[in-house]
Amino acid sequence: MKRYAWFILLPITFLLVSWGFKGHRAVATIAQKHLTSNTAYVVSAYLKGESMAEVSTWADENKDRNTAPWHFLNLPLGLSHAEFVKAVQQSDNNVYTAILKVENTLKDKSLPLDQKNEALKYLIHLVGDAHQPMHVSRKEDKGGNTIQLRYEDKGTNLHSLWDGRLIDHENLSPEEMVCQYDVASAADIKKWQSDSPLEWIWESYQISSKLYTEVKPGQTIDEAYYQKYLPVIHQRVAQAGIRLAGELNQLFGNEQLSSSQVREAAQAAPTAAFVPATTVIKLEDIKNAIGKTVTVSGKVYGAKDIGSMILVNLGAPYPNQLLTMAIKGKAKDAAGNLEGKTVTVTGQVIEYKGKPEIIVADPSQIK
């Protein structure tokens, strides 16, 4: 069986800039906007309270030589779709196989939080890489890194041009990029999310094949080139975000975190802001909501500071409370005196020593 070789370790500058800081944050932020409530909650737990945007460049910053080839895929030019599919399916240790690997890790319910955390950070990043055309390109020029060009009166190369230079020329913040890029129709979203990772990289391969034909070493990239390809960048970043959301919704849309998982995530990041779904229930029904994310109101009947958290009794004094709020981190600092007050709390209901409990790690969870 013929196998293509793609174990080139690219220069460290390449490993630090794929889609650039702005591009990866925009991809992650677009994805965050398209998550279901339950998916957003699970993602927040697995990321230990960090946002998707915050971790979007972690895979580059991690600088792990064992996973360096995960960011790209080298292929010869001129492949038909059938030849492309065959070559990719015979490949290993690249952006395509890495996406499949980390998704399998996220599906494995037996794995600990740290493994889920790392796999999710890789997935957020690699879906972005798969949509950067020069990450699916040729081995002989290291993905365009050795094709020297000039842009804005400065030296660059074809890979760096597409990683960040064209995006930087637009002079938008990641938040402004999201506003301008995230404009897909419902039909576009449905179509994009129905495509497989194999098709994502086929699209990138088609674009990079065209890009190779339009530049020569030493060429000056002009404004016409920028205007021609800016819409392509908009679409690829938007597609990456929409498709990342689709993958995560499939993985986590129906996943229920166990009590131990919620506690472990809260312990790992005491200042974490988990993102809950908001189903409003009565306090009297809280015992029937174990495993669900709810919003519930009740009167405070006593609180005890045990150092790492404040335990607050709702509905009745201890030990007859209907719900315990375990307030941690920033939420603990902002809690103040709750005695006798009626509060509204949002979060996932877990069972601890036979009693319903909600872990509160962010001040916004309590009103």
Order of alpha helices (4+ residues) and beta strands (2+ residues): alpha-alpha-alpha-alpha-alpha-beta-alpha-alpha-alpha-beta-beta-beta-alpha-alpha-alpha-alpha-beta-alpha-alpha-beta-beta-beta-beta-alpha-beta-beta
